[in-house]
Amino acid sequence: MAESGSEPVEALANPIINGPYGVPTHHFEMEPAGPTGEVIEHRRPSQPFVPVAPPRKARTRPADIDADVWASVYQTVSRPFAKPSTRKTAVKVINDFGDEVMKVFEVD
């Protein structure tokens, strides 16, 4: 039933070798290429035999942030701006939980 060498068995004739209600007492020998077809007389050790892909490397580069520009933007007071032609401006507030609220104001 087993093939020689490290060739995996294409299809096992009867893959069910343990009863449905008892503790498993037999298992097929596994190699990296798959089952060999040889039956082993004890319970299979708990180990993954499905390959798990390694995590991908992060492809982001660190941003070049000018500390002076960041300091001018990262504050609680808005910088002055020209009056919009629509005579409206929007204000967005984000709290510590990430909730966002935006309100549109008329500019006189």
C-alpha positions in Angstrom: 0.0 0.0 0.0 2.8 2.4 0.7 5.2 3.6 -2.0 8.9 3.5 -1.6 10.9 6.6 -0.8 9.4 9.9 0.1 6.6 9.8 -2.5 3.2 10.4 -0.9 0.3 8.0 -1.4 -2.0 9.5 -4.0 -5.3 8.2 -2.5 -5.7 6.0 0.5 -8.0 3.0 -0.1 -9.7 3.3 3.3 -8.8 6.4 5.2 -10.9 5.5 8.2 -8.9 3.3 10.5 -10.4 4.2 14.0 -13.9 3.7 15.3 -16.2 6.8 15.7 -16.7 6.5 19.5 -13.4 5.2 20.9 -10.1 6.9 21.5 -7.9 6.8 18.3 -5.3 4.0 18.5 -3.9 4.1 15.0 -2.9 6.8 12.5 -1.2 7.1 9.1 2.5 8.1 9.1 2.9 11.6 7.9 5.8 13.1 6.0 6.3 16.6 4.8 4.9 15.5 1.4 1.8 13.9 2.9 0.7 10.5 4.2 2.9 7.5 3.4 0.1 4.9 3.8 1.9 3.1 6.7 -0.4 2.6 9.7 1.2 3.4 13.1 -0.1 1.6 16.2 -0.4 4.6 18.6 -2.1 7.9 18.9 -0.7 10.7 16.6 1.2 13.3 18.6 -0.5 16.7 18.5 1.4 18.8 15.9 0.4 20.8 12.9 1.1 19.2 9.5 -0.5 21.9 7.4 2.1 24.6 6.6 1.5 28.0 8.0 2.7 30.9 6.0 5.2 33.2 7.7 3.9 36.7 8.5 4.6 39.3 5.8 7.1 42.0 6.4 5.7 45.5 6.9 6.2 47.5 3.7 5.7 50.9 5.3 8.5 53.4 5.5 8.9 55.8 8.4 7.4 59.1 7.6 9.6 62.2 7.4 7.8 64.6 9.7 9.1 68.0 10.4 8.7 68.6 14.2 8.0 72.3 13.8 5.2 71.7 11.4 3.7 69.0 13.5 3.8 71.2 16.6 1.9 73.9 14.7 -0.8 71.5 13.6 -1.1 69.3 16.8 -2.9 71.7 19.1 -6.4 72.4 20.3 -6.7 75.9 18.8 -7.2 76.3 15.0 -4.8 78.4 13.0 -6.2 81.5 11.4 -7.7 81.1 7.9 -9.3 83.3 5.3 -13.1 83.7 5.3 -14.5 81.1 2.8 -16.5 82.3 -0.2 -19.4 80.0 0.8 -19.5 81.8 4.2 -19.6 78.4 5.9 -16.9 76.4 7.7 -16.9 72.9 9.3 -15.5 71.9 12.6 -14.7 68.3 13.4 -14.1 67.1 17.0 -12.6 63.7 17.8 -12.7 62.5 21.4 -10.4 60.0 23.1 -12.5 57.1 22.0 -12.3 58.0 18.3 -15.9 59.2 18.1 -16.2 62.0 15.5 -18.6 64.9 15.4 -18.7 67.5 12.7 -20.8 70.7 12.6 -21.1 73.3 9.9 -21.1 77.0 11.1 -22.1 80.1 9.2 -19.3 82.7 9.1 -20.3 86.4 9.4 
